[in-house]
Amino acid sequence: MELIFATNNKHKLSEIRNVIGDNYKIIGLSEAGIEGDIPEDYNTLEENAFQKANFIYEKYGGNCFADDTGLEVDALDGRPGVYSARYSRMGDIQFPELEANKGNIKKLLIELDTKELRTARFRTVIALILNERKYLFEGIVNGIILKQPSGSGGFGYDPVFQALGYKKSFAEMDIEQKNSISHRAIATRKLVEFLKTCTM
């Protein structure tokens, strides 16, 4: 089965392919010859994921899926959440001069500097459009925000996120270890289990 994954993020593609394995051919946007920005301007992960999947399905046809992921920090009332990717470009504290991931982490640590509560969760929502029908899959991993970045792997907020029960940040884990527990891997495994029922 061939599926278009509505992303140009090579890190996401690598993680998804690592979890899915060889049973399905996952094609990124550039591989599918799809150019330009895909809108994601809703206020929830679920709406954004479906917006991206709908855009690909309606414009290019074919079965596809899209994800949206947010880091939800308890002391910040769930922020950055749906705005995680562009957090450092919003609000009173901004770092437009920094690469987005570095700026996002810097802003997050500043906002948590005086907070004792550092619990947080990564949440991924995957929206699938298969044979004109729509499905939703969710993955959540709970953890804490470290006081300073640690590790050089992963992407996004991985250097400051430590999953509960582990002593390494996501950025210190290799891809196999991260994919055994990560939010995206959990949602992807749910997607794969569903796809298996469709091809049996």
N, CA and C atoms as an extended XYZ file, in Angstrom:
600
Properties=species:S:1:pos:R:3:atomname:S:1:resname:S:1:resid:I:1 pbc="F F F"
N         0.840       -1.189        0.000 N   MET     1
C         0.000        0.000        0.000 CA  MET     1
C         0.878        1.243        0.000 C   MET     1
N         0.481        2.226       -0.803 N   GLU     2
C         1.235        3.471       -0.903 CA  GLU     2
C         0.429        4.602       -0.272 C   GLU     2
N         1.086        5.379        0.585 N   LEU     3
C         0.424        6.492        1.259 CA  LEU     3
C         1.285        7.740        1.154 C   LEU     3
N         0.656        8.862        0.878 N   ILE     4
C         1.357       10.138        0.926 CA  ILE     4
C         1.303       10.670        2.350 C   ILE     4
N         2.462       11.011        2.887 N   PHE     5
C         2.543       11.616        4.216 CA  PHE     5
C         2.726       13.114        4.006 C   PHE     5
N         1.803       13.890        4.494 N   ALA     6
C         1.773       15.332        4.231 CA  ALA     6
C         2.831       16.074        5.046 C   ALA     6
N         4.092       15.845        4.702 N   THR     7
C         5.173       16.544        5.385 CA  THR     7
C         6.388       16.651        4.469 C   THR     7
N         7.175       17.683        4.723 N   ASN     8
C         8.501       17.807        4.108 CA  ASN     8
C         9.587       17.653        5.162 C   ASN     8
N         9.186       17.317        6.378 N   ASN     9
C        10.126       17.186        7.494 CA  ASN     9
C        10.803       15.813        7.414 C   ASN     9
N        12.091       15.822        7.073 N   LYS    10
C        12.803       14.553        6.885 CA  LYS    10
C        12.918       13.763        8.185 C   LYS    10
N        12.930       14.452        9.333 N   HIS    11
C        13.002       13.753       10.618 CA  HIS    11
C        11.699       12.989       10.884 C   HIS    11
N        10.566       13.639       10.604 N   LYS    12
C         9.285       12.955       10.770 CA  LYS    12
C         9.188       11.750        9.830 C   LYS    12
N         9.603       11.942        8.580 N   LEU    13
C         9.565       10.843        7.617 CA  LEU    13
C        10.385        9.658        8.094 C   LEU    13
N        11.580        9.947        8.611 N   SER    14
C        12.460        8.887        9.089 CA  SER    14
C        11.831        8.137       10.256 C   SER    14
N        11.251        8.872       11.202 N   GLU    15
C        10.626        8.230       12.359 CA  GLU    15
C         9.443        7.372       11.937 C   GLU    15
N         8.589        7.929       11.066 N   ILE    16
C         7.404        7.192       10.617 CA  ILE    16
C         7.812        5.918        9.874 C   ILE    16
N         8.769        6.045        8.968 N   ARG    17
C         9.212        4.870        8.197 CA  ARG    17
C         9.843        3.824        9.095 C   ARG    17
N        10.557        4.264       10.122 N   ASN    18
C        11.198        3.341       11.048 CA  ASN    18
C        10.164        2.513       11.796 C   ASN    18
N         9.060        3.131       12.158 N   VAL    19
C         8.002        2.425       12.884 CA  VAL    19
C         7.190        1.539       11.945 C   VAL    19
N         6.846        2.048       10.766 N   ILE    20
C         5.986        1.315        9.839 CA  ILE    20
C         6.702        0.131        9.197 C   ILE    20
N         7.998        0.288        8.926 N   GLY    21
C         8.743       -0.802        8.311 CA  GLY    21
C         8.490       -0.895        6.818 C   GLY    21
N         8.587       -2.116        6.269 N   ASP    22
C         8.531       -2.324        4.821 CA  ASP    22
C         7.148       -2.694        4.292 C   ASP    22
N         6.158       -2.743        5.165 N   ASN    23
C         4.841       -3.190        4.717 CA  ASN    23
C         4.102       -2.144        3.891 C   ASN    23
N         4.487       -0.876        4.057 N   TYR    24
C         3.808        0.211        3.362 CA  TYR    24
C         4.854        1.166        2.791 C   TYR    24
N         4.563        1.714        1.642 N   LYS    25
C         5.450        2.692        1.030 CA  LYS    25
C         4.966        4.085        1.416 C   LYS    25
N         5.791        4.786        2.173 N   ILE    26
C         5.438        6.121        2.647 CA  ILE    26
C         6.175        7.151        1.797 C   ILE    26
N         5.423        8.037        1.182 N   ILE    27
C         5.983        9.033        0.273 CA  ILE    27
C         5.794       10.423        0.872 C   ILE    27
N         6.869       11.166        1.010 N   GLY    28
C         6.778       12.542        1.467 CA  GLY    28
C         6.299       13.460        0.360 C   GLY    28
N         6.024       14.695        0.702 N   LEU    29
C         5.479       15.638       -0.274 CA  LEU    29
C         6.425       15.873       -1.443 C   LEU    29
N         7.704       16.058       -1.153 N   SER    30
C         8.649       16.338       -2.236 CA  SER    30
C         8.776       15.141       -3.167 C   SER    30
N         8.736       13.935       -2.610 N   GLU    31
C         8.810       12.723       -3.433 CA  GLU    31
C         7.579       12.569       -4.318 C   GLU    31
N         6.464       13.090       -3.824 N   ALA    32
C         5.223       13.013       -4.592 CA  ALA    32
C         5.089       14.167       -5.573 C   ALA    32
N         6.094       15.048       -5.591 N   GLY    33
C         6.061       16.187       -6.502 CA  GLY    33
C         5.121       17.283       -6.068 C   GLY    33
N         4.821       17.333       -4.766 N   ILE    34
C         3.895       18.331       -4.226 CA  ILE    34
C         4.705       19.478       -3.633 C   ILE    34
N         4.474       20.675       -4.125 N   GLU    35
C         5.224       21.840       -3.680 CA  GLU    35
C         4.299       22.856       -3.016 C   GLU    35
N         4.919       23.796       -2.305 N   GLY    36
C         4.148       24.861       -1.680 CA  GLY    36
C         3.741       24.527       -0.262 C   GLY    36
N         3.257       25.534        0.437 N   ASP    37
C         2.865       25.375        1.838 CA  ASP    37
C         1.474       24.769        1.944 C   ASP    37
N         1.308       23.952        2.958 N   ILE    38
C         0.006       23.369        3.260 CA  ILE    38
C        -0.570       24.120        4.452 C   ILE    38
N        -1.803       24.591        4.375 N   PRO    39
C        -2.362       25.371        5.487 CA  PRO    39
C        -2.528       24.542        6.754 C   PRO    39
N        -2.279       25.170        7.879 N   GLU    40
C        -2.574       24.583        9.195 CA  GLU    40
C        -2.832       25.749       10.138 C   GLU    40
N        -4.037       26.283       10.074 N   ASP    41
C        -4.344       27.500       10.817 CA  ASP    41
C        -5.507       27.350       11.790 C   ASP    41
N        -5.753       26.121       12.228 N   TYR    42
C        -6.788       25.890       13.229 CA  TYR    42
C        -6.196       25.940       14.632 C   TYR    42
N        -7.055       25.791       15.629 N   ASN    43
C        -6.630       25.944       17.026 CA  ASN    43
C        -6.463       24.627       17.767 C   ASN    43
N        -6.629       23.496       17.070 N   THR    44
C        -6.415       22.200       17.717 CA  THR    44
C        -5.559       21.322       16.809 C   THR    44
N        -4.883       20.368       17.419 N   LEU    45
C        -4.068       19.424       16.649 CA  LEU    45
C        -4.929       18.610       15.703 C   LEU    45
N        -6.104       18.204       16.176 N   GLU    46
C        -6.988       17.381       15.359 CA  GLU    46
C        -7.420       18.122       14.092 C   GLU    46
N        -7.823       19.388       14.257 N   GLU    47
C        -8.277       20.171       13.102 CA  GLU    47
C        -7.139       20.404       12.107 C   GLU    47
N        -5.956       20.704       12.627 N   ASN    48
C        -4.813       20.944       11.742 CA  ASN    48
C        -4.436       19.689       10.961 C   ASN    48
N        -4.440       18.542       11.649 N   ALA    49
C        -4.080       17.290       10.975 CA  ALA    49
C        -5.056       16.993        9.841 C   ALA    49
N        -6.339       17.148       10.103 N   PHE    50
C        -7.327       16.902        9.062 CA  PHE    50
C        -7.256       17.950        7.953 C   PHE    50
N        -6.946       19.202        8.316 N   GLN    51
C        -6.823       20.237        7.304 CA  GLN    51
C        -5.723       19.884        6.303 C   GLN    51
N        -4.580       19.433        6.814 N   LYS    52
C        -3.466       19.076        5.932 CA  LYS    52
C        -3.799       17.848        5.082 C   LYS    52
N        -4.399       16.841        5.702 N   ALA    53
C        -4.761       15.632        4.955 CA  ALA    53
C        -5.800       15.953        3.882 C   ALA    53
N        -6.798       16.761        4.225 N   ASN    54
C        -7.833       17.133        3.265 CA  ASN    54
C        -7.247       17.894        2.078 C   ASN    54
N        -6.295       18.776        2.365 N   PHE    55
C        -5.664       19.568        1.320 CA  PHE    55
C        -4.995       18.660        0.286 C   PHE    55
N        -4.243       17.685        0.777 N   ILE    56
C        -3.552       16.756       -0.127 CA  ILE    56
C        -4.545       15.894       -0.888 C   ILE    56
N        -5.538       15.382       -0.181 N   TYR    57
C        -6.499       14.472       -0.814 CA  TYR    57
C        -7.305       15.170       -1.902 C   TYR    57
N        -7.767       16.385       -1.599 N   GLU    58
C        -8.619       17.099       -2.557 CA  GLU    58
C        -7.833       17.619       -3.754 C   GLU    58
N        -6.584       18.001       -3.523 N   LYS    59
C        -5.805       18.593       -4.604 CA  LYS    59
C        -5.085       17.562       -5.457 C   LYS    59
N        -4.629       16.484       -4.832 N   TYR    60
C        -3.798       15.522       -5.562 CA  TYR    60
C        -4.410       14.124       -5.642 C   TYR    60
N        -5.413       13.857       -4.837 N   GLY    61
C        -6.027       12.543       -4.833 CA  GLY    61
C        -5.123       11.514       -4.173 C   GLY    61
N        -5.602       10.322       -4.004 N   GLY    62
C        -4.794        9.268       -3.403 CA  GLY    62
C        -4.909        9.237       -1.890 C   GLY    62
N        -4.692        8.067       -1.345 N   ASN    63
C        -4.750        7.901        0.097 CA  ASN    63
C        -3.586        8.643        0.757 C   ASN    63
N        -3.845        9.264        1.890 N   CYS    64
C        -2.813       10.085        2.524 CA  CYS    64
C        -3.070       10.213        4.020 C   CYS    64
N        -2.054       10.689        4.716 N   PHE    65
C        -2.238       11.017        6.126 CA  PHE    65
C        -1.357       12.196        6.489 C   PHE    65
N        -1.738       12.862        7.558 N   ALA    66
C        -0.993       14.019        8.058 CA  ALA    66
C        -0.989       13.963        9.569 C   ALA    66
N         0.016       14.579       10.157 N   ASP    67
C         0.061       14.621       11.613 CA  ASP    67
C         0.212       16.063       12.078 C   ASP    67
N        -0.153       16.276       13.321 N   ASP    68
C         0.185       17.524       13.994 CA  ASP    68
C         0.570       17.150       15.411 C   ASP    68
N         1.615       17.796       15.894 N   THR    69
C         2.162       17.453       17.205 CA  THR    69
C         2.328       18.713       18.041 C   THR    69
N         2.046       18.595       19.320 N   GLY    70
C         2.236       19.729       20.213 CA  GLY    70
C         2.868       19.300       21.522 C   GLY    70
N         3.655       20.197       22.092 N   LEU    71
C         4.190       20.016       23.438 CA  LEU    71
C         3.288       20.782       24.384 C   LEU    71
N         2.674       20.090       25.325 N   GLU    72
C         1.722       20.704       26.253 CA  GLU    72
C         2.341       20.735       27.648 C   GLU    72
N         2.648       21.943       28.124 N   VAL    73
C         3.344       22.131       29.396 CA  VAL    73
C         2.353       22.580       30.459 C   VAL    73
N         2.279       21.841       31.557 N   ASP    74
C         1.264       22.109       32.580 CA  ASP    74
C         1.389       23.502       33.191 C   ASP    74
N         2.607       23.919       33.513 N   ALA    75
C         2.805       25.219       34.160 CA  ALA    75
C         2.478       26.383       33.233 C   ALA    75
N         2.377       26.107       31.927 N   LEU    76
C         2.059       27.151       30.953 CA  LEU    76
C         0.642       26.977       30.410 C   LEU    76
N        -0.198       26.289       31.180 N   ASP    77
C        -1.597       26.080       30.794 CA  ASP    77
C        -1.733       25.400       29.427 C   ASP    77
N        -0.827       24.458       29.169 N   GLY    78
C        -0.901       23.683       27.932 CA  GLY    78
C        -0.148       24.267       26.763 C   GLY    78
N         0.441       25.463       26.939 N   ARG    79
C         1.259       26.014       25.864 CA  ARG    79
C         2.588       25.266       25.788 C   ARG    79
N         3.260       25.283       24.642 N   PRO    80
C         2.894       25.918       23.375 CA  PRO    80
C         1.840       25.176       22.567 C   PRO    80
N         1.597       23.898       22.851 N   GLY    81
C         0.500       23.170       22.225 CA  GLY    81
C         0.524       23.211       20.713 C   GLY    81
N        -0.593       23.614       20.144 N   VAL    82
C        -0.742       23.627       18.691 CA  VAL    82
C         0.215       24.611       18.023 C   VAL    82
N         0.769       25.536       18.798 N   TYR    83
C         1.700       26.534       18.248 CA  TYR    83
C         3.163       26.168       18.482 C   TYR    83
N         3.440       24.923       18.797 N   SER    84
C         4.785       24.501       19.183 CA  SER    84
C         5.852       24.841       18.151 C   SER    84
N         5.563       24.641       16.871 N   ALA    85
C         6.571       24.830       15.832 CA  ALA    85
C         6.954       26.292       15.632 C   ALA    85
N         6.051       27.207       15.955 N   ARG    86
C         6.321       28.635       15.724 CA  ARG    86
C         6.251       29.453       17.008 C   ARG    86
N         6.497       28.802       18.118 N   TYR    87
C         6.322       29.432       19.429 CA  TYR    87
C         7.213       30.658       19.616 C   TYR    87
N         8.445       30.591       19.143 N   SER    88
C         9.390       31.688       19.365 CA  SER    88
C         9.098       32.903       18.488 C   SER    88
N         8.126       32.768       17.588 N   ARG    89
C         7.729       33.894       16.722 CA  ARG    89
C         6.453       34.549       17.207 C   ARG    89
N         5.986       34.167       18.409 N   MET    90
C         4.697       34.644       18.903 CA  MET    90
C         4.842       35.280       20.289 C   MET    90
N         3.894       36.142       20.650 N   GLY    91
C         3.793       36.652       22.008 CA  GLY    91
C         4.821       37.703       22.362 C   GLY    91
N         4.952       37.934       23.671 N   ASP    92
C         5.839       38.987       24.173 CA  ASP    92
C         7.311       38.618       24.045 C   ASP    92
N         7.624       37.342       24.181 N   ILE    93
C         9.015       36.887       24.066 CA  ILE    93
C         9.201       36.273       22.684 C   ILE    93
N        10.051       36.857       21.876 N   GLN    94
C        10.285       36.353       20.529 CA  GLN    94
C        11.776       36.315       20.218 C   GLN    94
N        12.155       35.311       19.394 N   PHE    95
C        13.539       35.173       18.952 CA  PHE    95
C        13.574       34.929       17.446 C   PHE    95
N        13.132       35.907       16.658 N   PRO    96
C        13.085       35.717       15.201 CA  PRO    96
C        14.458       35.552       14.572 C   PRO    96
N        15.498       35.959       15.299 N   GLU    97
C        16.846       35.856       14.734 CA  GLU    97
C        17.408       34.443       14.850 C   GLU    97
N        16.794       33.611       15.677 N   LEU    98
C        17.284       32.250       15.887 CA  LEU    98
C        16.552       31.265       14.990 C   LEU    98
N        17.245       30.177       14.650 N   GLU    99
C        16.589       29.049       13.981 CA  GLU    99
C        15.430       28.597       14.874 C   GLU    99
N        14.310       28.214       14.258 N   ALA   100
C        13.059       28.008       14.991 CA  ALA   100
C        13.207       27.079       16.196 C   ALA   100
N        13.849       25.917       16.025 N   ASN   101
C        13.960       24.976       17.138 CA  ASN   101
C        14.714       25.576       18.316 C   ASN   101
N        15.804       26.256       18.040 N   LYS   102
C        16.593       26.868       19.116 CA  LYS   102
C        15.824       27.991       19.785 C   LYS   102
N        15.123       28.791       18.984 N   GLY   103
C        14.326       29.868       19.547 CA  GLY   103
C        13.185       29.357       20.401 C   GLY   103
N        12.532       28.286       19.945 N   ASN   104
C        11.429       27.707       20.707 CA  ASN   104
C        11.894       27.203       22.068 C   ASN   104
N        13.029       26.501       22.083 N   ILE   105
C        13.566       25.974       23.337 CA  ILE   105
C        13.980       27.113       24.260 C   ILE   105
N        14.641       28.121       23.723 N   LYS   106
C        15.072       29.252       24.540 CA  LYS   106
C        13.886       29.939       25.191 C   LYS   106
N        12.829       30.178       24.415 N   LYS   107
C        11.635       30.818       24.971 CA  LYS   107
C        10.990       29.945       26.041 C   LYS   107
N        10.884       28.648       25.780 N   LEU   108
C        10.274       27.731       26.743 CA  LEU   108
C        11.020       27.745       28.064 C   LEU   108
N        12.343       27.688       28.019 N   LEU   109
C        13.130       27.657       29.255 CA  LEU   109
C        13.036       28.979       30.012 C   LEU   109
N        12.944       30.085       29.297 N   ILE   110
C        12.760       31.382       29.957 CA  ILE   110
C        11.416       31.408       30.684 C   ILE   110
N        10.376       30.941       30.029 N   GLU   111
C         9.047       30.969       30.639 CA  GLU   111
C         8.930       30.028       31.838 C   GLU   111
N         9.755       28.979       31.844 N   LEU   112
C         9.708       28.021       32.955 CA  LEU   112
C        10.756       28.313       34.031 C   LEU   112
N        11.525       29.351       33.848 N   ASP   113
C        12.666       29.629       34.731 CA  ASP   113
C        12.279       29.702       36.203 C   ASP   113
N        11.142       30.298       36.516 N   THR   114
C        10.724       30.455       37.917 CA  THR   114
C         9.668       29.442       38.338 C   THR   114
N         9.390       28.471       37.482 N   LYS   115
C         8.338       27.488       37.759 CA  LYS   115
C         8.933       26.225       38.381 C   LYS   115
N         8.288       25.747       39.434 N   GLU   116
C         8.703       24.476       40.026 CA  GLU   116
C         8.085       23.300       39.269 C   GLU   116
N         6.854       23.482       38.800 N   LEU   117
C         6.166       22.427       38.052 CA  LEU   117
C         6.713       22.379       36.642 C   LEU   117
N         7.269       21.238       36.255 N   ARG   118
C         7.872       21.119       34.921 CA  ARG   118
C         7.314       19.922       34.138 C   ARG   118
N         6.163       19.420       34.570 N   THR   119
C         5.560       18.291       33.866 CA  THR   119
C         4.986       18.743       32.525 C   THR   119
N         5.039       17.829       31.568 N   ALA   120
C         4.578       18.138       30.217 CA  ALA   120
C         4.265       16.850       29.483 C   ALA   120
N         3.688       16.999       28.316 N   ARG   121
C         3.421       15.830       27.476 CA  ARG   121
C         3.565       16.227       26.021 C   ARG   121
N         4.066       15.288       25.237 N   PHE   122
C         4.032       15.404       23.789 CA  PHE   122
C         2.771       14.684       23.313 C   PHE   122
N         2.043       15.315       22.411 N   ARG   123
C         0.841       14.677       21.866 CA  ARG   123
C         0.857       14.789       20.349 C   ARG   123
N         0.689       13.656       19.684 N   THR   124
C         0.613       13.596       18.224 CA  THR   124
C        -0.764       13.102       17.808 C   THR   124
N        -1.320       13.750       16.811 N   VAL   125
C        -2.574       13.313       16.207 CA  VAL   125
C        -2.309       13.043       14.731 C   VAL   125
N        -2.690       11.862       14.263 N   ILE   126
C        -2.567       11.499       12.851 CA  ILE   126
C        -3.959       11.404       12.246 C   ILE   126
N        -4.165       12.129       11.149 N   ALA   127
C        -5.422       12.068       10.396 CA  ALA   127
C        -5.176       11.287        9.107 C   ALA   127
N        -5.938       10.252        8.907 N   LEU   128
C        -5.812        9.383        7.728 CA  LEU   128
C        -7.045        9.531        6.849 C   LEU   128
N        -6.829        9.668        5.551 N   ILE   129
C        -7.917        9.588        4.576 CA  ILE   129
C        -7.627        8.382        3.694 C   ILE   129
N        -8.481        7.390        3.797 N   LEU   130
C        -8.279        6.119        3.099 CA  LEU   130
C        -9.578        5.728        2.404 C   LEU   130
N        -9.511        5.621        1.089 N   ASN   131
C       -10.704        5.257        0.320 CA  ASN   131
C       -11.893        6.155        0.653 C   ASN   131
N       -11.599        7.457        0.735 N   GLU   132
C       -12.589        8.511        0.955 CA  GLU   132
C       -13.149        8.545        2.371 C   GLU   132
N       -12.634        7.737        3.272 N   ARG   133
C       -13.095        7.757        4.664 CA  ARG   133
C       -11.998        8.323        5.547 C   ARG   133
N       -12.407        8.938        6.665 N   LYS   134
C       -11.467        9.641        7.529 CA  LYS   134
C       -11.342        8.949        8.889 C   LYS   134
N       -10.095        8.905        9.388 N   TYR   135
C        -9.804        8.241       10.664 CA  TYR   135
C        -8.799        9.088       11.445 C   TYR   135
N        -8.807        8.920       12.773 N   LEU   136
C        -7.938        9.716       13.644 CA  LEU   136
C        -7.238        8.795       14.642 C   LEU   136
N        -5.927        9.037       14.861 N   PHE   137
C        -5.133        8.235       15.796 CA  PHE   137
C        -4.311        9.186       16.669 C   PHE   137
N        -4.199        8.860       17.954 N   GLU   138
C        -3.514        9.760       18.890 CA  GLU   138
C        -2.432        9.017       19.673 C   GLU   138
N        -1.336        9.711       19.920 N   GLY   139
C        -0.273        9.171       20.762 CA  GLY   139
C         0.185       10.212       21.757 C   GLY   139
N         0.366        9.794       23.016 N   ILE   140
C         0.770       10.714       24.086 CA  ILE   140
C         1.913       10.098       24.872 C   ILE   140
N         2.937       10.907       25.181 N   VAL   141
C         3.976       10.482       26.107 CA  VAL   141
C         4.171       11.591       27.141 C   VAL   141
N         4.147       11.211       28.396 N   ASN   142
C         4.293       12.167       29.494 CA  ASN   142
C         5.743       12.276       29.932 C   ASN   142
N         6.106       13.438       30.449 N   GLY   143
C         7.480       13.639       30.890 CA  GLY   143
C         7.663       14.947       31.621 C   GLY   143
N         8.903       15.421       31.645 N   ILE   144
C         9.232       16.691       32.267 CA  ILE   144
C        10.115       17.506       31.321 C   ILE   144
N        10.145       18.818       31.567 N   ILE   145
C        11.018       19.704       30.808 CA  ILE   145
C        12.302       19.910       31.607 C   ILE   145
N        13.439       19.568       31.009 N   LEU   146
C        14.731       19.741       31.663 CA  LEU   146
C        15.076       21.227       31.777 C   LEU   146
N        15.996       21.549       32.677 N   LYS   147
C        16.362       22.947       32.877 CA  LYS   147
C        17.339       23.454       31.827 C   LYS   147
N        17.964       22.530       31.099 N   GLN   148
C        18.839       22.928       30.003 CA  GLN   148
C        18.880       21.810       28.973 C   GLN   148
N        19.131       22.140       27.708 N   PRO   149
C        19.136       21.124       26.657 CA  PRO   149
C        20.214       20.074       26.893 C   PRO   149
N        19.906       18.841       26.480 N   SER   150
C        20.857       17.745       26.621 CA  SER   150
C        20.712       16.799       25.436 C   SER   150
N        21.805       16.583       24.708 N   GLY   151
C        21.783       15.672       23.568 CA  GLY   151
C        21.728       16.409       22.250 C   GLY   151
N        22.153       15.730       21.204 N   SER   152
C        22.233       16.354       19.885 CA  SER   152
C        21.367       15.660       18.840 C   SER   152
N        20.638       14.640       19.221 N   GLY   153
C        19.783       13.934       18.280 CA  GLY   153
C        18.386       14.516       18.240 C   GLY   153
N        17.497       13.835       17.514 N   GLY   154
C        16.107       14.246       17.460 CA  GLY   154
C        15.925       15.592       16.800 C   GLY   154
N        14.829       16.249       17.122 N   PHE   155
C        14.532       17.561       16.570 CA  PHE   155
C        13.487       18.236       17.460 C   PHE   155
N        13.177       19.483       17.152 N   GLY   156
C        12.168       20.190       17.935 CA  GLY   156
C        12.597       20.366       19.376 C   GLY   156
N        11.706       20.020       20.287 N   TYR   157
C        11.946       20.181       21.720 CA  TYR   157
C        12.642       18.975       22.353 C   TYR   157
N        13.079       18.018       21.545 N   ASP   158
C        13.670       16.780       22.071 CA  ASP   158
C        14.794       16.998       23.085 C   ASP   158
N        15.672       18.012       22.914 N   PRO   159
C        16.776       18.182       23.875 CA  PRO   159
C        16.340       18.553       25.294 C   PRO   159
N        15.100       19.032       25.462 N   VAL   160
C        14.661       19.432       26.812 CA  VAL   160
C        13.513       18.569       27.323 C   VAL   160
N        13.139       17.522       26.581 N   PHE   161
C        12.043       16.661       27.028 CA  PHE   161
C        12.580       15.316       27.489 C   PHE   161
N        12.235       14.959       28.729 N   GLN   162
C        12.633       13.669       29.294 CA  GLN   162
C        11.374       12.899       29.664 C   GLN   162
N        11.171       11.758       29.031 N   ALA   163
C         9.984       10.949       29.283 CA  ALA   163
C        10.023       10.356       30.686 C   ALA   163
N         8.856       10.208       31.289 N   LEU   164
C         8.769        9.631       32.627 CA  LEU   164
C         9.345        8.210       32.633 C   LEU   164
N        10.162        7.932       33.652 N   GLY   165
C        10.771        6.618       33.768 CA  GLY   165
C        12.105        6.484       33.064 C   GLY   165
N        12.570        7.567       32.435 N   TYR   166
C        13.838        7.535       31.700 CA  TYR   166
C        14.755        8.642       32.203 C   TYR   166
N        16.051        8.439       32.029 N   LYS   167
C        17.040        9.407       32.491 CA  LYS   167
C        17.709       10.149       31.337 C   LYS   167
N        17.257        9.872       30.124 N   LYS   168
C        17.785       10.544       28.945 CA  LYS   168
C        16.710       11.447       28.343 C   LYS   168
N        17.163       12.537       27.737 N   SER   169
C        16.234       13.324       26.932 CA  SER   169
C        15.969       12.577       25.632 C   SER   169
N        14.925       12.972       24.920 N   PHE   170
C        14.671       12.372       23.612 CA  PHE   170
C        15.866       12.573       22.683 C   PHE   170
N        16.566       13.698       22.829 N   ALA   171
C        17.705       13.990       21.958 CA  ALA   171
C        18.925       13.139       22.271 C   ALA   171
N        18.935       12.480       23.422 N   GLU   172
C        20.043       11.593       23.790 CA  GLU   172
C        19.778       10.145       23.399 C   GLU   172
N        18.549        9.846       22.979 N   MET   173
C        18.190        8.486       22.601 CA  MET   173
C        18.471        8.246       21.129 C   MET   173
N        18.802        6.995       20.762 N   ASP   174
C        18.868        6.685       19.343 CA  ASP   174
C        17.434        6.506       18.840 C   ASP   174
N        17.267        6.431       17.518 N   ILE   175
C        15.922        6.450       16.955 CA  ILE   175
C        15.108        5.231       17.372 C   ILE   175
N        15.768        4.093       17.569 N   GLU   176
C        15.032        2.889       17.985 CA  GLU   176
C        14.476        3.043       19.391 C   GLU   176
N        15.301        3.588       20.293 N   GLN   177
C        14.831        3.773       21.665 CA  GLN   177
C        13.718        4.807       21.723 C   GLN   177
N        13.914        5.912       21.020 N   LYS   178
C        12.871        6.939       21.015 CA  LYS   178
C        11.577        6.388       20.437 C   LYS   178
N        11.681        5.629       19.341 N   ASN   179
C        10.490        5.103       18.687 CA  ASN   179
C         9.799        4.009       19.493 C   ASN   179
N        10.444        3.521       20.524 N   SER   180
C         9.784        2.529       21.381 CA  SER   180
C         8.810        3.193       22.353 C   SER   180
N         8.935        4.509       22.532 N   ILE   181
C         8.097        5.172       23.542 CA  ILE   181
C         7.468        6.481       23.075 C   ILE   181
N         7.871        7.016       21.930 N   SER   182
C         7.477        8.383       21.588 CA  SER   182
C         6.003        8.503       21.204 C   SER   182
N         5.503        9.708       21.336 N   HIS   183
C         4.138       10.060       20.987 CA  HIS   183
C         3.835        9.749       19.521 C   HIS   183
N         4.748       10.115       18.629 N   ARG   184
C         4.529        9.873       17.196 CA  ARG   184
C         4.534        8.378       16.899 C   ARG   184
N         5.417        7.644       17.582 N   ALA   185
C         5.466        6.197       17.374 CA  ALA   185
C         4.189        5.525       17.858 C   ALA   185
N         3.662        5.978       18.988 N   ILE   186
C         2.416        5.400       19.521 CA  ILE   186
C         1.270        5.617       18.536 C   ILE   186
N         1.144        6.860       18.039 N   ALA   187
C         0.082        7.149       17.071 CA  ALA   187
C         0.300        6.363       15.786 C   ALA   187
N         1.555        6.240       15.357 N   THR   188
C         1.853        5.519       14.120 CA  THR   188
C         1.541        4.039       14.253 C   THR   188
N         1.854        3.448       15.402 N   ARG   189
C         1.540        2.031       15.606 CA  ARG   189
C         0.032        1.798       15.551 C   ARG   189
N        -0.743        2.741       16.083 N   LYS   190
C        -2.197        2.629       15.988 CA  LYS   190
C        -2.639        2.694       14.520 C   LYS   190
N        -2.004        3.588       13.765 N   LEU   191
C        -2.284        3.690       12.331 CA  LEU   191
C        -1.957        2.376       11.631 C   LEU   191
N        -0.794        1.811       11.922 N   VAL   192
C        -0.367        0.572       11.274 CA  VAL   192
C        -1.309       -0.577       11.603 C   VAL   192
N        -1.696       -0.701       12.876 N   GLU   193
C        -2.617       -1.769       13.267 CA  GLU   193
C        -3.934       -1.646       12.520 C   GLU   193
N        -4.386       -0.406       12.340 N   PHE   194
C        -5.618       -0.203       11.573 CA  PHE   194
C        -5.421       -0.599       10.113 C   PHE   194
N        -4.306       -0.190        9.527 N   LEU   195
C        -4.059       -0.511        8.119 CA  LEU   195
C        -3.984       -2.017        7.896 C   LEU   195
N        -3.460       -2.738        8.882 N   LYS   196
C        -3.375       -4.190        8.770 CA  LYS   196
C        -4.768       -4.801        8.643 C   LYS   196
N        -5.726       -4.238        9.363 N   THR   197
C        -7.099       -4.765        9.284 CA  THR   197
C        -7.722       -4.485        7.923 C   THR   197
N        -7.215       -3.456        7.238 N   CYS   198
C        -7.762       -3.095        5.919 CA  CYS   198
C        -7.174       -3.950        4.805 C   CYS   198
N        -6.010       -4.557        5.074 N   THR   199
C        -5.334       -5.328        4.020 CA  THR   199
C        -5.355       -6.821        4.282 C   THR   199
N        -5.993       -7.238        5.362 N   MET   200
C        -6.032       -8.673        5.670 CA  MET   200
C        -7.065       -9.371        4.774 C   MET   200
